[in-house]
């Protein structure tokens, strides 16, 4: 896991997301909807503020 984090740290953010996208799609496809929602909201939410509510306009 540490090696993966080191590789991703060397990439530009957009490139890191592109590299992770296929694996994330595969993993998320195997989760229950509640687990997918929890994962996504945990990524979006910030302890310093509620980003999820700011995305309501989307």
C-alpha positions in Angstrom: 0.0 0.0 0.0 2.9 2.4 0.8 4.3 1.8 -2.7 1.0 2.7 -4.3 0.8 5.9 -2.2 4.3 6.9 -3.2 3.6 6.3 -6.9 0.4 8.4 -6.7 2.2 11.2 -4.8 4.6 11.6 -7.8 1.7 12.0 -10.2 -0.2 15.1 -11.0 -3.7 15.0 -9.4 -5.5 14.5 -12.7 -3.1 11.7 -13.7 -3.5 10.0 -10.3 -7.3 10.0 -10.6 -7.1 8.6 -14.2 -4.8 5.8 -12.9 -7.1 5.0 -10.1 -10.4 5.2 -11.9 -10.6 1.7 -13.4 -9.7 0.0 -10.1 -12.2 2.2 -8.2 -15.0 1.5 -10.7 -14.4 -2.2 -10.2 -14.3 -2.0 -6.5 -17.3 0.2 -6.2 -19.3 -2.1 -8.5 -18.9 -4.9 -5.9 -20.1 -2.8 -2.9 -23.6 -2.4 -1.7 -25.2 1.0 -2.5 -25.0 2.1 1.1 -21.3 1.4 1.2 -20.7 3.2 -2.1 -22.6 6.3 -0.8 -20.7 6.2 2.5 -17.4 6.0 0.6 -18.2 8.9 -1.7 -19.7 11.1 1.0 -16.6 10.4 3.2 -14.4 11.6 0.4 -16.5 14.7 -0.2 -17.1 15.7 3.4 -14.5 17.8 5.2 -14.1 18.1 8.9 -13.7 21.9 8.5 -17.0 22.2 6.5 -19.8 20.4 4.8 -18.9 20.2 1.2 -21.8 17.9 0.4 -24.3 20.7 1.1 -22.4 23.0 -1.2 -22.8 20.5 -4.0 -26.6 20.6 -3.8 -26.8 22.9 -6.8 -25.2 20.2 -8.9 
